[in-house]
Amino acid sequence: MNKIVDTYTIEVCFGAEDPLFPFSEDLDRAIKHWTDTNKRCITKTTTHFYYPKTDRTDVRQVSHGVICRFVNYPRFPSTPDQLLKDAINFGEEMVEALEGVQTCLVIATDKTVWINRRY
């Protein structure tokens, strides 16, 4: 039987200087634990973040990272507000738990939340 729910996604972006970070067993273990505990479906895609030169540095910075995408999975349907709360909770927990991760962005269609422990 097919089940249809409204479509919405939220991305949670993490970067780190370590080029092996996107393939970290600690990262995968943390994501699996969070999804089991919170009954959410998350996809993980590796990526690179390119930052512009700033007054503090004249060198372009590149972070190796991941984008974790929350989807409104029909087996565990949610509202947009609840999915955003869950994504923010996930981002906060990952920033706290993962070595080398200082910040993350939670990107919804109508707002972006910057979670950081650096500033």
C-alpha positions as CSV (number, residue, x, y, z in Angstrom):
1,M,0.0,0.0,0.0
2,N,1.3,3.5,-0.9
3,K,1.4,6.2,1.7
4,I,1.7,9.8,0.6
5,V,2.8,12.7,2.9
6,D,3.6,16.4,2.2
7,T,7.1,17.0,1.0
8,Y,9.6,19.0,2.9
9,T,13.3,18.6,3.6
10,I,15.8,20.3,5.9
11,E,19.6,20.2,5.5
12,V,22.1,20.2,8.3
13,C,25.6,21.0,7.1
14,F,28.8,20.2,9.0
15,G,32.3,20.9,8.0
16,A,35.8,20.1,9.5
17,E,39.4,20.6,8.5
18,D,40.1,16.9,8.6
19,P,39.7,15.5,5.0
20,L,38.6,12.1,6.5
21,F,35.8,13.7,8.6
22,P,33.0,12.8,6.1
23,F,34.0,9.2,6.3
24,S,34.4,9.1,10.1
25,E,33.0,6.1,11.9
26,D,32.2,8.4,14.9
27,L,30.0,10.4,12.5
28,D,28.2,7.4,11.2
29,R,27.8,6.0,14.6
30,A,26.4,9.3,16.0
31,I,23.9,9.6,13.0
32,K,22.7,6.0,13.4
33,H,22.2,6.4,17.2
34,W,20.3,9.7,16.7
35,T,18.0,8.2,14.0
36,D,17.2,5.2,16.1
37,T,16.5,7.3,19.2
38,N,14.4,9.9,17.4
39,K,12.7,7.9,14.7
40,R,13.8,10.1,11.8
41,C,15.1,9.4,8.4
42,I,18.4,11.2,7.5
43,T,20.4,10.9,4.4
44,K,24.2,11.8,4.4
45,T,26.1,13.2,1.4
46,T,29.7,14.2,1.4
47,T,30.6,17.7,0.2
48,H,33.2,20.5,0.4
49,F,32.6,24.0,1.7
50,Y,34.5,26.9,0.1
51,Y,34.7,30.0,2.2
52,P,35.7,33.5,0.8
53,K,38.8,35.2,1.8
54,T,38.3,37.6,4.7
55,D,40.1,40.4,6.6
56,R,41.4,37.7,9.0
57,T,43.0,35.6,6.3
58,D,44.0,36.1,2.7
59,V,43.8,32.4,2.1
60,R,40.6,30.7,0.8
61,Q,39.5,28.1,3.3
62,V,38.0,24.7,2.4
63,S,36.2,22.4,4.8
64,H,35.5,18.8,4.2
65,G,32.0,18.1,5.2
66,V,28.6,16.4,5.1
67,I,25.1,17.4,4.4
68,C,22.6,15.5,6.5
69,R,19.1,15.8,4.9
70,F,16.0,15.3,7.0
71,V,13.0,14.2,4.9
72,N,9.3,13.8,5.8
73,Y,9.5,10.0,5.6
74,P,5.9,8.5,5.2
75,R,6.6,5.8,7.8
76,F,7.4,8.5,10.4
77,P,5.5,11.6,9.2
78,S,6.0,15.0,10.8
79,T,5.0,18.6,10.5
80,P,7.5,21.2,9.2
81,D,7.8,22.8,12.6
82,Q,8.6,19.5,14.3
83,L,11.0,18.5,11.6
84,L,12.9,21.8,12.1
85,K,13.0,21.3,15.9
86,D,14.4,17.8,15.3
87,A,17.0,19.1,12.8
88,I,18.1,21.8,15.3
89,N,18.3,19.2,18.1
90,F,20.4,16.9,15.8
91,G,22.7,19.8,14.9
92,E,23.3,20.8,18.5
93,E,24.0,17.2,19.5
94,M,26.4,16.6,16.6
95,V,28.3,19.8,17.2
96,E,28.7,18.8,20.9
97,A,29.6,15.2,20.2
98,L,31.9,15.3,17.1
99,E,35.5,16.2,17.5
100,G,36.6,18.9,15.0
101,V,33.1,20.2,14.4
102,Q,32.6,23.7,15.7
103,T,29.5,24.8,13.9
104,C,26.7,23.7,11.6
105,L,24.0,25.2,9.5
106,V,20.4,24.0,9.7
107,I,18.8,25.1,6.4
108,A,15.0,25.0,5.9
109,T,13.1,26.5,3.0
110,D,12.3,29.7,4.9
111,K,15.1,30.1,7.5
112,T,18.7,29.1,8.4
113,V,19.9,28.5,11.9
114,W,23.6,28.7,12.7
115,I,24.6,26.5,15.6
116,N,28.1,27.2,16.9
117,R,30.4,26.6,19.8
118,R,33.2,28.7,18.4
119,Y,31.8,32.2,18.9
